[in-house]
Amino acid sequence: MAQERISMRKIKEVLRLHYEAKLSQAKIAKVNHISRYTVGQYIMRFAAAGLSWPLSGEINDTLLESKLFPGKKDKSRRPALDYGYLLKEIRRPDATLAVLWEEYKQQHPDGYQYSYFCDLFNAYRGKLNYSMRQEHKAGEKTFLDFGDSPLKIIDRQTGQETRTKIFVSVWGASNYLYAESSLDEKLATWISLNIHALEYYGCCPRAMVPDNLKSAVSKASRYEPDINPTYAEFAEHYGTVIFPARPYRPKDKSRAENGVKLAKRWILFRLRNQTFYSLRELNQAIRVLLDDFNRRTMKKMKKSRRELFELWDKPHALPLTEKRYEYAEWKKAKVQFNYHIAYGNHNYSVPYTFVHKEVDIKATVSLLEVYYHGNRICSHARSYREHGYTTVREHMPERHIKYLEWTPERIFNYAGKYGPAVQGLVQEIMAQRKFPEQAYKACLGIIRLENVYSANRLNLACRRALDYKAYSYRSVENILKNGLDKQVSLSPSPSLNRKHENIRGADYYREGQ
């Protein structure tokens, strides 16, 4: 069975780690939970396509995919490797893949070249189940996790108690610790705590190892976890790599779990008899004890965590970017029939050609961007007006643009040309809607019935619709089709000055308020 192609997002991450982070193919494969062979294939395809990194703004996901995978080619019929034999021989003392490859080429002159030979064998060996030794190199990794906290926040007015969580981040080499309390484990909180940890360190690790909480990992998997898009963007901003711990592999996150224990024993326990009325107050107390804990000399090492961090981790870590990451939430949405998407109880327009398409939304505090297949199609200033609409004229089809020329005042006055009942019905229809713009189509449709029927009949039909409180285009149309307008009694015309919070009245439109 052919291997399933990984997502374009992960392919671009492979390329970024190769060209920007300068990681080895083995490290890239480990971080992304794919084989080294796969990593090498995508790097070779990228080079063969004549592309350069970073990608230009013109190359979206669709174009990149077409260049990397121009079409199926016949697989090479080169002699297969005897993996069993190679695995047995490589375990011998002083054995090297270079010698084994030379022996392979002697038997098969048309066989694989050395680099590809090694990739194939390492990919096979990588699938074997063997224990991985934990090594923590200087400046390489921090381990992150949440833990339950015994401390509570008390509301001064109500006395209500709220349990807190404890977030920890700890360096693999020096065990240098960061700890902070929070009220939840939501994505925005998680990103904020990660930023605080990096700013506390004054540098950034080359890799960050979180547990498989939902804020970090959208889909947990032992082999190919999906990193939350927001968290992935955070990592890209700081130039680091997200390397989630494998599910049901406690050794992968032993540093983080130990960090939680240390925070509870040396920090939270000391605060057990204190009362806190805000999260800020609690974290100020934690910071004092945290700094003291990191300065304590460890008996075995004869140095403090702070000293080891300055000696080992910080010199080999990545520099911290000057610009702080701005939290951005990513969500998927389907473009509605009215060429708008909904986010945060507000509606934003997109080009009408994307109706019924699924798009990606990136939202910050001030900006909302919409992407389709990795290509940005539009952006809007963020609006917090609930149930409102932000519409760009260029996003509208030509037939809809004409409605922009209409106003409630103009429609009201236009309807008055065909009789007071037509004007009264139009007023009622606009009053039924939260926004008058939502009634334009129905009102104009009613007025245009005069083209089929006379203005007198239209006025009589609208009067009957008012009498029966049938405030719709369909009602007027049915009255005219069935001749019910001729049954209207000669009652006085409906008043256009009735008081209603949603009815502005004739005076409103005449005064232009």
C-alpha positions, 0 to 999 in steps of 0.5 A: 500500500502506498504511503499517504502523503502528509499535509502541505502544512507539514511539508512546509514545516519540513522545509522550514526546519531544513532551510531556516532552523538548519536541523538534520534530516534525522531531527526533522523526521523525529520532530514531525513523526515521519521517516527520514526517507520521507524528509529527504524525498520532500527536500529533493523534490523541492530542490528539483522543482527549482524553488528557493526558500523562503517561498515567495508570496505568489506560491500558495499551497496549491501551486507548491503541491503542483511543483512538488508532485507534477505527476506520477512516475514509474517506480525504480526497479532497482534491487531491493535491500535485504533488511534482515541481513543489513540489520544483523550485520550493522550490530557487529562491532566496527560495522558501518553503513558505508562498508555494507553499501560497498558490498551491496554495490558490488553485488548490484552495480545498478543499485541505489546510491549511498545516500538513498541506501542509508535513507531506506535502511534508516527508515526501516530501522526507525519503524522497529520498536526499541527504547529511546534513550533520553538525552538532554542537550544544552539549549535544546528543549523545554518541557511544558505541562499543566498540573492541579493546584491546591490554591484558590482565588476568593472573590471579595464580594461573593466569597466564591472560591475558584480552583487554579492550575499550575503551569510549568516549563523546565529546561532539559539540561539545567532543570531551570524552572518557570511556574505560573498559576492560571484559571484554565487550560484554554488556548489563549491562556496556553499561548500567554503562559508560553510567552511568559516563560520565554520572556522569563528565560530571555531566550528560546529553546530549539524545541518545546515538548508539551503534553498532548493537551488540546491547546497544544495538539489538535489530534494526538497521535503516537506517530503524526500528531497535529499541532494546533495551528495557533501553537504552530504559528507561535513556534514559527514566530519564535523559530522553535519546533513543537515536539509533542510527547507521545501518548502513553509514554511518560518518559517523554514528559518526565521533566515536565511532571517532575517540574510540576512536583517541584513547583507544588513542593517548593512553591505552592506548599509554602503558600498554603496558609495564605489567602489570595483575592486575584490571580495577579496577587497569587502569581506575584507570590509565586514569582518570589518563591520561584526566583528563590528556588532557581537560586538554591544550590543543588547538592549533587551539582554544587550549582544552582539551576540559575547558574546551570542555565546561564552556563549550559542552556542560554548560550546554546538557545535561540535568541528571543525575538524583539516582537512579542507574538500576537495571539491569533486564533485559527478556525475553519468556516464555510462561506455562506450563500450571502458571501459572508463568514461568521466569527465572534458573532459578527459577519465578514464578507469574502469574495462571492466566488468562494461561496460554499467553500471551506476557508481558514480564519486567522483572528487577532485582537485587531485583525481578521484574515481569511485564507483558502488553500494557504492563500490569503483572500481578504482581511478585515479590521476586527469588529466586536459589534454583535450580529453586525456585518462588515462588507466590502463592495468589491466582494459583492456580485454585480447584481448586489452592488445596486442595493448599496444605492438604496436607503430606508428613506429612499425606499420609503419615499419611493413607495409613497408614489404608489399609494399610502398603503404601499408606503405603510406596508413597506414601513411595517416590513422594515420595522420587523427587521433588526436592520432595515437593509434586510428588508430591501429586497422584499420592499423593492419586490412589492413596489415592482409588482406595479409593473404587472398590476396597476398602482391602484390594485397594488395599493389596495393589495397592500391595504388588505395585507396591512389589515391582516398583518401579512407583512411579506412580498409573498402575501401581496403577490397572492392577494393580487393573483387571486384578485383579493385586492378587489374585496378591500373595504373602503376603510381609512388608509393606515396611519404612517405615524404609529409609535413603535421602537423599530418604526421610524415614521415618515417624519424621520425620513423627511428630516433625514435623522 
